[in-house]
């Protein structure tokens, strides 16, 4: 069983290849992000912003190529998997150095993976299936499973709640030194001003061509600065004026304005992903599945998407977790449960469930402006259904911290790209904020993740989606296209859900 996911995804990771001229070393780029990351330890956060920054500092054993197939990064090759699917033998690349000058070896990998299974939500997800992680020799790691677990390599490849490899002696629960193997290393972080990364001169790239997040990672730039720009309109104006070299997460209505700029070109990822309302299933008013269903019944997904993204050039109202271009696409559970927009019926259902006026606490942020617009529409529909609404608008770093406390919220608004492996969806892990942990979840998710036959896994995913609609741990709102912008002087950057700047250079 060699996990290869390209056949499961018909939409490429890279929207359009950049046209590269001869690239020269040198220069500094400034990247405008939606805000300040809550941490630079990617194991301990599922925030996209954390992954965007830290993937330049830290690396994982595997990553994804431009077709979303798993490909080796710090590992020499894809793992050798035993016939029973329970033993993974991972050969490591040799000569790879950490930023402190030490050589990466199997003891570092074992210590890092143990930390991942202890601290990371996706590591905890895998931990239930892992019997042992051992160093067979200095360049070989063996993972033994209690039972087959198909998503393992995809989880090891993901840059979100990431299984980063760090030195064995740097394994404290709270990271204070940011020592990775990546092409850039941390030089300075000034809170709310910038995160400064500089080229690591002893970096050892893979050989061969660059291929999505995989292949060779070239270090043309001397320095990358990530600058928090929380206000979406400020990011748009900065893009139009050419103030930054790359500007992430722009409102879709800015697309024509960006096209007219001489300093910047817009980048469109189509389709990018989906917004979600995640419920607190562990505490508060939404602990009751009947209340969660009443909330869903009240809402118009169409109106929320229209408010957030304007025209249908930028969104589709679709209840399938994966759209039709993906092999994972299924309509299981969707009919009668998506885009119902029935506040009157929801009011009756809430009353029958025993709702007595407790406020529905909705966490959102204006740094992703579309989150905020959806929250406003949702609040009005919920009020029509008789719900009291406490709309809490905070910065993104505060939201990602607050959502970890079961006592502080009922719904938080987020979004996700379409992931190559459904087991990567955060809400499937009972340790992820939302804490969905029921016998039905365990039954369908375990059946899905322990099956190794690709065709059977597609069928079993339908059962997982149906259970999501039955128990409502989260609500998918629809599909959307994402807009970012790039300086006309920047080359070697392709549109990607988590933009990366190895391979980037400045036109001379």
FIVO-241087 format. One line per field, with one value per residue (C-alpha): residue number from 1; x, y, z. Coordinates in Angstrom, 3 decimals. Example, Ala and Ser with C-alpha at 12.3 -4.5 7.8 and 13.67 -1.06 7.14 Angstrom:
2
n <- [1|2] .
xx <- [12.300|13.670] .
yy <- [-4.500|-1.060] .
zz <- [7.800|7.140] .
***
This chain:
508
n <- [1|2|3|4|5|6|7|8|9|10|11|12|13|14|15|16|17|18|19|20|21|22|23|24|25|26|27|28|29|30|31|32|33|34|35|36|37|38|39|40|41|42|43|44|45|46|47|48|49|50|51|52|53|54|55|56|57|58|59|60|61|62|63|64|65|66|67|68|69|70|71|72|73|74|75|76|77|78|79|80|81|82|83|84|85|86|87|88|89|90|91|92|93|94|95|96|97|98|99|100|101|102|103|104|105|106|107|108|109|110|111|112|113|114|115|116|117|118|119|120|121|122|123|124|125|126|127|128|129|130|131|132|133|134|135|136|137|138|139|140|141|142|143|144|145|146|147|148|149|150|151|152|153|154|155|156|157|158|159|160|161|162|163|164|165|166|167|168|169|170|171|172|173|174|175|176|177|178|179|180|181|182|183|184|185|186|187|188|189|190|191|192|193|194|195|196|197|198|199|200|201|202|203|204|205|206|207|208|209|210|211|212|213|214|215|216|217|218|219|220|221|222|223|224|225|226|227|228|229|230|231|232|233|234|235|236|237|238|239|240|241|242|243|244|245|246|247|248|249|250|251|252|253|254|255|256|257|258|259|260|261|262|263|264|265|266|267|268|269|270|271|272|273|274|275|276|277|278|279|280|281|282|283|284|285|286|287|288|289|290|291|292|293|294|295|296|297|298|299|300|301|302|303|304|305|306|307|308|309|310|311|312|313|314|315|316|317|318|319|320|321|322|323|324|325|326|327|328|329|330|331|332|333|334|335|336|337|338|339|340|341|342|343|344|345|346|347|348|349|350|351|352|353|354|355|356|357|358|359|360|361|362|363|364|365|366|367|368|369|370|371|372|373|374|375|376|377|378|379|380|381|382|383|384|385|386|387|388|389|390|391|392|393|394|395|396|397|398|399|400|401|402|403|404|405|406|407|408|409|410|411|412|413|414|415|416|417|418|419|420|421|422|423|424|425|426|427|428|429|430|431|432|433|434|435|436|437|438|439|440|441|442|443|444|445|446|447|448|449|450|451|452|453|454|455|456|457|458|459|460|461|462|463|464|465|466|467|468|469|470|471|472|473|474|475|476|477|478|479|480|481|482|483|484|485|486|487|488|489|490|491|492|493|494|495|496|497|498|499|500|501|502|503|504|505|506|507|508] .
xx <- [0.000|1.764|-0.453|-0.709|-3.553|-3.352|-6.082|-8.455|-8.181|-8.947|-8.274|-4.604|-3.025|-1.447|-3.916|-1.483|2.284|4.309|6.377|9.904|12.679|16.247|16.135|18.884|19.731|19.251|16.646|13.996|10.263|7.484|4.412|1.205|-0.718|-4.108|-2.554|-0.156|0.168|-0.706|2.427|5.382|5.048|3.034|2.450|0.261|-1.953|-4.319|-4.343|-3.461|-1.468|0.860|1.453|2.067|4.915|6.440|6.612|9.672|11.389|10.362|9.929|8.046|8.898|6.465|4.566|2.249|3.114|1.149|-1.445|-1.886|-0.062|2.072|5.764|8.881|10.544|12.859|12.199|14.244|11.206|7.628|7.489|7.787|4.557|4.168|1.625|-0.694|-0.552|0.726|4.473|5.877|9.606|10.812|14.269|15.587|17.657|21.222|23.271|20.286|21.248|19.199|19.571|21.862|24.300|23.525|22.731|19.209|19.012|16.412|16.459|15.343|12.506|11.352|11.391|9.547|6.843|6.338|5.907|3.448|1.290|1.286|0.640|-0.816|-4.537|-3.764|-0.966|-3.418|-5.740|-3.020|-1.780|-4.739|-3.541|0.212|1.830|5.427|7.823|11.440|14.819|15.946|19.275|20.538|18.731|15.663|12.485|9.861|6.257|4.214|0.440|-2.156|-4.263|-4.050|-4.515|-4.783|-4.395|-1.066|1.238|-1.115|-1.157|2.648|2.685|0.271|1.640|-1.296|-0.911|2.277|4.589|7.674|11.108|13.153|16.275|15.785|17.011|14.519|11.310|9.828|6.038|6.356|8.762|11.239|13.840|12.654|15.196|14.141|15.640|13.878|15.331|14.854|15.430|13.975|16.096|13.707|10.073|8.601|5.031|2.501|5.337|7.053|8.521|11.925|13.259|16.699|18.294|19.820|23.074|23.547|20.119|20.112|17.332|15.992|17.262|15.053|12.414|10.190|6.737|4.095|5.271|7.599|10.760|13.615|13.208|15.381|16.624|16.791|15.701|17.974|15.058|11.298|9.333|5.793|3.945|0.550|-2.050|-5.314|-7.677|-8.830|-9.351|-5.867|-4.483|-6.349|-5.007|-1.508|-1.783|-2.935|-0.137|2.545|3.455|3.961|5.327|2.598|-0.745|-2.762|-6.526|-8.187|-11.928|-13.138|-14.785|-11.289|-10.462|-11.200|-9.423|-6.351|-6.466|-6.307|-3.193|0.170|2.065|0.185|-1.523|-4.393|-4.119|-7.298|-7.513|-10.573|-12.034|-10.192|-12.274|-15.271|-16.292|-17.521|-19.419|-17.914|-20.118|-19.032|-20.416|-18.863|-20.386|-22.894|-26.177|-24.892|-23.914|-27.472|-27.592|-31.239|-30.190|-27.439|-29.977|-32.327|-29.520|-28.763|-32.454|-32.686|-29.834|-29.677|-26.316|-27.052|-27.540|-24.399|-22.309|-23.785|-23.009|-19.480|-18.491|-20.878|-21.449|-21.556|-18.260|-16.731|-18.976|-21.276|-23.963|-23.062|-23.648|-21.341|-18.158|-16.190|-17.455|-18.196|-14.671|-13.333|-13.589|-14.652|-17.786|-21.048|-24.477|-24.998|-26.984|-27.312|-30.939|-33.236|-30.338|-28.542|-29.621|-33.013|-33.544|-36.566|-36.410|-40.035|-39.504|-36.206|-37.965|-40.407|-37.587|-35.565|-38.549|-39.174|-35.471|-35.898|-34.175|-34.906|-33.127|-29.484|-27.260|-25.576|-21.993|-20.499|-16.759|-15.602|-12.925|-12.763|-9.290|-11.077|-13.773|-15.953|-16.178|-17.578|-20.085|-21.411|-21.678|-23.798|-26.255|-26.360|-27.109|-30.151|-31.555|-30.998|-32.783|-35.738|-35.770|-35.943|-32.332|-30.422|-27.117|-23.843|-21.623|-18.028|-15.690|-12.046|-8.694|-7.768|-5.043|-7.517|-10.117|-7.705|-6.827|-10.398|-11.778|-9.606|-11.665|-14.903|-16.566|-16.147|-18.088|-20.829|-19.910|-16.687|-16.335|-13.412|-12.641|-10.615|-9.116|-10.279|-7.862|-6.526|-7.434|-10.727|-9.162|-7.221|-10.465|-9.952|-13.445|-13.000|-10.542|-12.206|-9.316|-9.977|-11.941|-15.543|-14.693|-17.027|-16.725|-19.695|-20.057|-21.409|-18.372|-15.961|-17.719|-17.769|-14.420|-12.587|-14.122|-13.006|-9.468|-8.681|-9.768|-6.870|-8.719|-9.176|-12.561|-13.965|-12.648|-14.615|-17.773|-17.023|-16.461|-20.134|-21.024|-18.799|-20.422|-23.908|-22.985|-21.724|-25.130|-26.859|-24.863|-23.874|-20.378|-19.991|-21.855|-20.349|-21.639|-20.563|-17.605|-15.548|-12.688|-9.869|-8.074|-4.547|-2.173|1.475|3.854|4.626|8.306|7.971|8.444|8.498|5.357|2.364|-1.105|-1.422|-3.682|-0.697|1.551|5.255|8.243|11.108|11.554|10.502|12.798|12.727|13.049|16.186] .
yy <- [0.000|3.090|6.072|8.126|10.613|12.119|9.843|11.140|14.771|16.077|19.717|20.687|22.407|25.037|27.145|28.277|27.874|31.058|31.969|32.008|34.097|33.516|33.862|35.569|35.484|38.463|40.826|41.103|40.651|41.855|39.649|41.184|38.668|38.860|39.392|38.209|34.414|33.200|31.014|29.947|26.338|24.694|21.528|23.390|25.332|24.604|28.252|28.616|31.751|29.752|27.201|29.873|31.423|28.371|26.108|28.180|27.419|23.840|20.789|17.512|14.019|14.351|17.086|17.451|17.942|20.166|17.417|16.901|13.558|12.828|13.238|12.878|15.933|14.993|11.326|9.810|8.162|7.160|4.657|0.934|-0.511|-4.103|-6.392|-6.110|-2.286|-1.972|-1.305|1.798|1.908|5.431|6.056|9.548|11.837|12.160|15.337|17.462|20.062|21.943|25.700|25.193|23.262|19.796|16.881|15.495|11.818|9.252|10.115|13.655|12.256|9.859|12.600|14.989|12.488|11.652|15.359|15.574|12.749|14.437|18.079|18.337|17.801|15.761|13.936|12.969|11.778|9.409|8.467|6.190|3.945|4.027|1.252|2.502|4.888|3.718|4.505|1.388|2.953|6.562|7.049|4.818|5.224|2.515|3.251|0.274|0.575|-1.294|-1.532|-0.122|3.642|4.983|8.747|8.423|9.642|12.517|13.601|13.472|15.633|18.341|21.771|22.393|20.941|19.824|16.901|19.114|17.636|19.513|18.554|15.845|18.163|20.941|19.091|21.258|21.532|25.308|26.072|28.851|28.188|27.888|25.504|23.681|22.340|24.749|26.992|30.073|30.588|33.005|36.078|38.405|38.685|42.031|41.520|43.275|44.589|41.752|38.266|38.305|35.153|34.939|32.396|29.356|28.891|25.241|24.209|21.002|21.002|17.916|17.259|17.457|19.941|21.935|20.385|22.157|22.017|19.188|18.817|21.286|24.375|27.180|30.030|32.977|35.581|36.860|37.614|37.209|39.518|38.650|41.824|41.725|43.913|43.020|45.341|43.872|47.251|48.336|45.183|46.016|49.568|48.330|45.816|48.398|50.793|48.097|48.551|44.799|42.077|39.564|40.252|37.367|36.925|39.843|40.485|39.088|42.395|43.876|41.620|44.186|46.935|44.726|43.890|47.613|48.135|48.470|47.439|44.276|41.321|39.384|35.662|33.564|30.079|28.359|26.573|27.356|25.887|26.379|28.506|26.604|27.353|25.068|24.198|23.679|20.169|19.843|22.721|25.532|25.774|24.095|20.968|19.840|18.413|19.499|23.124|22.744|21.416|24.306|26.801|25.131|25.078|28.839|29.806|30.698|29.521|31.241|34.635|34.228|33.339|36.220|38.684|37.354|36.933|38.969|37.298|33.620|34.012|33.702|31.239|28.237|27.205|23.532|21.300|18.466|18.733|18.161|19.628|17.491|17.623|15.616|11.850|12.371|14.271|12.850|14.274|11.938|13.705|16.966|16.883|18.703|19.807|22.430|25.983|25.442|29.127|28.421|30.688|29.967|26.201|26.663|28.642|25.786|23.202|25.237|25.557|21.801|21.280|23.369|26.551|29.367|32.424|31.654|33.727|31.945|33.204|33.517|34.122|35.810|38.154|40.997|40.012|37.511|39.960|37.223|35.536|38.740|39.284|35.754|36.247|39.358|37.549|34.522|36.725|38.225|34.844|33.500|36.492|35.831|32.303|33.667|33.057|35.585|36.279|37.462|38.308|38.585|40.224|39.718|39.586|36.227|35.407|35.971|33.808|30.895|31.150|31.636|28.696|26.318|27.172|25.173|27.786|30.807|30.178|28.294|28.819|29.983|30.838|29.537|28.128|25.356|24.587|21.349|18.872|15.816|13.466|13.978|12.695|15.985|17.871|19.202|18.543|14.795|14.821|14.858|16.964|19.748|22.788|21.696|18.384|16.179|12.812|10.481|6.740|7.443|9.603|6.980|4.208|5.882|7.662|4.545|2.493|5.132|5.583|1.884|0.923|0.925|0.126|3.489|2.664|1.425|4.543|6.768|4.830|4.985|8.742|9.098|7.560|10.079|13.018|11.706|11.447|15.021|16.110|13.923|15.263|18.751|19.239|21.930|23.410|23.888|27.173|26.768|26.759|29.872|31.131|33.023|36.179|37.248|39.631|39.668|42.389|42.410|42.352|39.035|35.769|32.094|32.220|30.097|30.431|28.017|27.758|28.278|30.569|29.749|31.825|29.413|29.508|33.181|35.879|39.535|40.571|42.593] .
zz <- [0.000|-1.231|-0.618|-3.754|-3.930|-7.409|-8.763|-6.097|-7.111|-10.554|-9.723|-9.737|-6.751|-8.966|-10.891|-13.576|-13.929|-13.794|-16.803|-15.486|-16.879|-15.769|-12.001|-10.053|-6.398|-4.147|-2.851|-0.168|-0.539|1.741|2.062|3.454|5.567|7.245|10.653|13.305|13.635|17.130|17.228|15.107|16.250|13.460|15.468|17.933|15.522|12.656|11.540|7.846|8.621|10.870|8.117|5.474|7.479|9.139|6.061|5.082|8.421|9.130|6.928|7.145|5.985|3.079|1.280|-1.741|-5.393|-7.808|-8.335|-4.574|-4.618|-1.556|-2.356|-0.163|1.374|4.272|3.592|0.788|-0.785|-0.060|2.803|2.345|3.742|4.881|3.258|6.263|6.116|9.681|9.321|7.593|6.944|6.189|4.739|5.496|3.322|4.539|4.807|5.859|8.461|11.018|11.317|14.342|12.138|13.505|11.202|11.006|11.941|12.873|16.598|15.701|13.615|16.334|18.984|16.661|15.742|19.402|20.120|17.205|18.533|21.945|21.000|17.503|16.881|13.759|15.549|18.285|15.530|14.292|17.762|18.445|15.598|16.334|18.330|18.167|16.433|16.481|14.963|13.100|12.212|11.895|8.572|8.999|11.050|11.515|12.433|13.587|13.656|15.683|12.526|8.995|8.853|5.315|6.011|7.847|5.080|4.174|7.813|7.875|4.726|5.850|6.864|9.204|12.711|11.021|11.813|11.517|12.195|14.791|16.794|19.414|22.154|21.197|22.037|24.803|24.733|24.380|21.554|22.328|19.618|16.047|14.563|11.421|8.197|5.833|3.136|5.324|9.024|11.536|12.161|13.965|14.967|15.993|17.107|14.851|12.657|10.796|10.837|9.161|7.520|5.919|3.608|5.304|3.434|4.426|3.181|1.177|-1.428|-3.123|-6.600|-9.659|-10.706|-8.390|-8.209|-6.127|-2.529|-3.502|-5.536|-5.403|-3.229|-4.599|-2.419|-4.764|-2.206|0.545|2.830|3.203|5.489|6.521|7.505|9.267|7.538|9.295|7.425|4.101|2.428|3.458|1.838|-1.384|-1.545|-0.724|-3.562|-6.085|-5.123|-5.188|-1.528|-1.034|-3.259|-2.364|-0.710|0.680|1.021|-0.744|-1.105|-4.417|-5.329|-5.639|-8.617|-11.379|-9.474|-9.170|-12.880|-13.663|-11.540|-13.283|-10.150|-9.247|-10.883|-9.269|-8.622|-8.662|-7.145|-8.573|-6.712|-3.514|-0.735|1.496|4.488|7.554|10.727|13.376|16.370|19.957|20.519|23.992|25.969|25.856|24.020|20.836|22.734|21.897|18.365|18.073|18.605|16.015|13.528|14.287|13.652|10.326|9.400|9.926|7.626|3.945|2.647|-0.669|0.999|3.103|0.046|-1.969|0.820|1.186|-2.466|-4.609|-7.966|-8.768|-10.637|-7.186|-5.358|-5.699|-3.215|-2.842|0.179|-0.907|1.167|-2.053|-5.355|-8.386|-9.871|-6.926|-6.659|-3.029|-4.101|-2.737|-1.921|1.038|3.747|1.839|0.669|3.070|5.290|3.200|2.381|4.040|4.993|7.179|10.261|11.176|11.140|12.980|15.727|16.240|16.253|18.760|21.078|20.920|21.776|24.937|23.773|26.263|24.982|25.658|23.353|20.451|20.725|17.230|16.917|13.726|12.406|9.887|8.806|6.595|5.505|4.011|7.429|8.908|6.108|6.489|10.251|9.766|7.487|9.777|12.791|11.065|10.075|13.578|15.102|12.788|14.221|17.756|18.723|20.774|19.038|20.562|17.584|18.794|16.271|17.221|15.483|13.965|16.491|19.342|17.592|17.186|20.884|22.127|20.156|22.219|25.347|25.496|27.678|25.410|22.196|20.387|16.713|15.113|11.444|9.418|5.984|4.396|1.025|-0.573|0.952|-0.886|1.957|3.839|7.055|7.084|7.810|11.308|12.651|12.166|15.049|18.494|19.818|17.293|18.568|18.272|19.971|17.938|19.677|19.387|18.793|15.291|14.464|15.679|13.781|10.368|10.646|11.839|9.021|6.524|7.817|8.296|4.773|2.319|-0.915|-2.739|-4.269|-0.978|0.779|-1.611|-0.728|2.996|2.801|1.857|5.225|6.995|5.187|5.976|9.666|9.564|8.308|10.898|13.860|12.586|14.045|11.400|8.456|5.035|3.572|-0.069|-2.486|-3.166|-5.277|-3.551|-4.665|-3.813|-5.604|-6.637|-7.762|-11.462|-10.411|-8.612|-10.473|-9.602|-7.442|-8.400|-6.879|-3.964|-0.922|1.393|-0.680|-0.555|-1.606|-2.064|-5.871|-5.872|-7.225|-8.150|-11.774|-12.233] .
***
